[in-house]
Every structure is written in C-alpha cells, then in structure tokens.
Amino acid sequence: MTMDLLIDFFGWCSVINIVLLMISALLLIFLKEPVAKIHSKMFSLDQKVIEQAYFYYLGNYKIATIMLNIVPYFALKIIS
C-alpha cells in the first residue's frame, strides 16, 4: 500500500464521515420531536434522556471522526 493511497483513503473517509455527521446533526435539529418520540417508544425511555443521548452521540461521533480520520490524514500529508 502506497503513501498516496493511504492519504486518499483517509481523505475520503474524512469527507464521508463529515457528511454523515452533518446530515445527522441537521436531522436532529429539524426533526428532533418526531425522532425522539419514535426512539422513546422503541426503548421505553423519557424524551429528555433521548435528547441527551443525541447530544452525546453527535459529540462522540465528531471526536471519533477527528481522531480516526482527520488526524491521520493530516499526519500522512505532513510526512509525505
């Protein structure tokens, strides 16, 4: 596996994950009530707990995207 292939891989992984994060955030911003109702019925949880779980989900996904995709991409760009 070449350095250029790894750089391209991490670059596209970053783009895909950022797009998924943006879509998830937009859906939760604009459709929070209907989605929270569905999830509260599915898991028998209070809607406040569900909304807090959404916040943790978006935060953890953002951290994972930065640490597992964006940082390796820039590290490989620096050393190449």
DRENFIKOL-52417 format. One record per atom (N, C-alpha, C): x, y, z. Coordinates in steps of 0.001 Angstrom, whole numbers, padded with zeros to 6 digits, always signed. Atoms other than C-alpha are relative to their C-alpha. Example, Ala and Ser with C-alpha at 12.3 -4.5 7.8 and 13.67 -1.06 7.14 Angstrom:
+000890-001190+000000/+012300-004500+007800/+000900+001200+000000/-000820-001190-000060/+013670-001060+007140/-000770+001090+000730/
This chain:
+000852-001167+000000/+000000+000000+000000/+000900+001231+000000/-000845-001179+000121/+001489+003301-001034/-000499+001117+000914/+000340-001155-000835/+001520+006549+000922/-001140+000797-000632/+001059-000750+000685/-000648+008249-001711/-001360-000682+000151/+001253+000736-000171/-003265+005516-001436/-000549+000171+001415/+000436-000221-001381/-003382+005873+002355/-000531+001415+000212/+000458-001384-000116/-003708+009646+002092/-001378+000157-000633/+001305-000055+000655/-006562+009281-000382/-001069-000710+000831/+000938+000768-000824/-008215+006659+001842/-000479+000826+001190/+000384-000782-001177/-008155+008825+004963/-000715+001303-000394/+000688-001192+000479/-009195+011881+002960/-001461-000277-000310/+001379+000342+000327/-012298+010166+001587/-000774-000480+001222/+000661+000384-001259/-013073+008595+004972/-000423+001246+000775/+000322-001247-000694/-012970+012087+006468/-001195+000686-000637/+001109-000656+000701/-015274+013516+003814/-001313-000731+000268/+001218+000784-000209/-017801+010689+004178/-000506+000162+001434/+000426-000124-001393/-017832+010896+007972/-000485+001405+000341/+000460-001369-000242/-018174+014696+007991/-001385+000205-000598/+001324-000111+000613/-021121+014471+005583/-001041-000723+000855/+000933+000734-000862/-022784+011807+007768/-000265+000746+001304/+000172-000786-001221/-022199+013954+010852/-000901+001202-000250/+000832-001162+000319/-023736+016991+009165/-001450-000409-000239/+001366+000484+000234/-026769+015007+007984/-000666-000373+001308/+000553+000383-001297/-027268+013538+011459/-000354+001218+000832/+000255-001210-000786/-026990+016948+013094/-001205+000756-000549/+001130-000711+000593/-029412+018557+010636/-001320-000722+000246/+001218+000760-000271/-031939+015760+011026/-000430+000138+001456/+000353-000136-001409/-031769+016014+014798/-000425+001423+000347/+000421-001384-000245/-032111+019800+014672/-001432+000216-000482/+001291-000297+000599/-035118+019864+012381/-001089-001032+000303/+000984+001048-000252/-036816+016559+013256/+000153-000618+001386/-000291+000550-001327/-035941+016187+016933/-001246-000597+000658/+001219+000473-000671/-039517+015807+018203/-000500-001337-000559/+000489+001294+000503/-040717+013058+015813/+000975-001150+000237/-000997+001053-000191/-037464+011134+016064/+000085-000392+001474/-000051+000292-001433/-037395+011437+019854/-001221-000808+000439/+001203+000782-000330/-040981+010135+020059/+000153-001454-000424/-000200+001364+000498/-040100+007122+017937/+000979-000753+000899/-001009+000668-000818/-036979+006330+019967/-000474-000209+001438/+000486+000179-001370/-038714+006870+023311/-000986-001160+000068/+000905+001157+000032/-041395+004346+022289/+000770-001302-000202/-000770+001216+000290/-038831+001875+020941/+000756-000495+001222/-000876+000378-001096/-036621+001927+024026/-000590+000275+001367/+000699-000292-001262/-039158+002948+026712/+000807+000948+000883/-000767-001009-000729/-037130+005990+027720/-000714+001341-000082/+000527-001357-000002/-038073+009549+028614/+000622+000799-001149/-000516-000782+001124/-037703+012066+025782/+001187+000861+000382/-001163-000794-000447/-035275+014172+027851/+001267-000851-000033/-001154+000909+000034/-032982+011163+028170/+000423-000239-001447/-000288+000216+001419/-033241+010556+024428/+000725+001219-000588/-000645-001210+000517/-032343+014184+023642/+001431+000126+000514/-001357-000021-000539/-029323+013943+025928/+000869-001038-000713/-000742+001037+000723/-028283+010726+024174/+000380+000490-001401/-000325-000562+001304/-028459+012561+020823/+001215+000916+000099/-001120-000920-000195/-026090+015210+022166/+001303-000778+000170/-001202+000817-000199/-023611+012557+023350/+000400-000720-001287/-000267+000678+001271/-023936+010687+020052/+000746+000925-000958/-000645-000937+000927/-023070+013762+017980/+001402+000378+000472/-001315-000342-000543/-020185+014680+020284/+001005-001121-000179/-000900+001151+000141/-018696+011190+020286/+000332-000281-001460/-000247+000222+001425/-019099+010850+016525/+000987+001028-000546/-000922-001054+000441/-017328+014170+015996/+001418-000286+000487/-001318+000316-000543/-014445+013179+018271/+000615-001185-000733/-000506+001174+000711/-014131+009788+016572/+000422+000359-001422/-000350-000416+001362/-014128+011402+013128/+001314+000769-000008/-001241-000782-000064/-011411+013839+014130/+001186-000899+000297/-001142+000810-000431/-009205+011284+015866/+000327-001147-000951/-000245+001189+000813/-009636+008342+013482/+000099+000273-001498/-000037-000303+001428/-009876+010117+010122/+000804+001253-000329/-000613-001280+000361/-008787+013745+010073/+001443+000088+000476/-001374-000055-000522/-005706+013483+012300/+000937-000909-000799/-000903+000801+000827/-004225+010501+010393/+000196+000567-001412/-000125-000604+001327/-004946+012283+007098/+001059+001107+000020/-000988-001086-000063/-003006+015388+008140/+001385-000496+000391/-001307+000553-000355/-000230+013331+009740/+000680-000609-001226/-000577+000574+001218/+000261+011427+006482/+000364+001083-001014/-000324-001098+000907/+000149+014666+004483/+001304+000688+000425/-001205-000660-000510/+002865+016141+006737/+001246-000835-000307/-001201+000814+000177/+005236+013177+006460/+000268-000381-001454/-000243+000387+001404/+004782+012624+002724/+000694+001096-000777/
